[in-house]
Amino acid sequence: MPFPFKKSWPAWLLWAALLALLVLDWRGSTPHQRFAEPPPLALGNGPAADAGHCSLAPQK
C-alpha cells in the first residue's frame, strides 16, 4: 500500500515550520498591555504633532 501523503510532504513541512515560528514568537514576546495605549479619539489631548508629513508642509 503506497503512502498517501508522499506528494504533500512539502505542505506538511510548511505548516510545521509556520506553527514552530508562531510558537517561538508567542513564547518570546512580552504580554500586551492594552491599558497603556492612548484612547482612540483623543482629540485635543497631549502635545501637537511636530514630526511627520504634516510638519513638512510649506509655510505660507
C-alpha positions in Angstrom: 0.0 0.0 0.0 1.6 3.3 -1.0 2.0 6.2 1.4 -0.9 8.6 0.7 1.0 11.7 1.9 4.1 11.2 -0.3 3.3 14.2 -2.6 2.1 16.5 0.1 5.1 16.4 2.4 6.3 19.9 1.4 2.9 21.3 2.5 3.2 19.4 5.9 6.7 20.8 6.3 5.5 24.4 5.5 2.7 24.2 8.1 5.0 22.6 10.7 7.6 25.4 10.2 4.8 28.1 10.4 3.5 26.6 13.6 7.0 26.4 15.1 7.6 30.1 14.2 4.3 31.1 15.8 5.1 29.2 19.0 8.6 30.8 19.2 7.2 34.2 18.6 4.4 33.7 21.2 6.9 32.4 23.9 9.5 35.2 23.2 7.2 38.2 23.2 6.1 40.3 26.1 2.4 40.4 27.1 0.3 43.1 25.5 -0.7 45.9 27.9 -3.9 47.1 26.4 -4.5 49.9 29.0 -1.1 51.5 28.3 -2.4 52.8 24.9 -3.9 56.2 24.2 -7.6 56.4 23.7 -8.7 56.0 20.0 -10.3 59.5 19.8 -8.0 61.7 22.0 -9.0 65.0 20.3 -7.2 67.9 21.9 -5.2 65.8 24.4 -1.5 65.6 24.5 1.2 67.6 22.6 0.6 68.6 19.0 2.4 66.6 16.3 5.7 68.1 15.4 7.0 65.5 13.0 5.8 63.6 10.0 4.4 64.6 6.7 2.1 67.3 8.2 5.0 69.3 9.7 6.9 69.3 6.4 4.2 71.4 4.6 5.4 74.7 3.2 4.7 77.7 5.4 2.6 80.5 3.9 
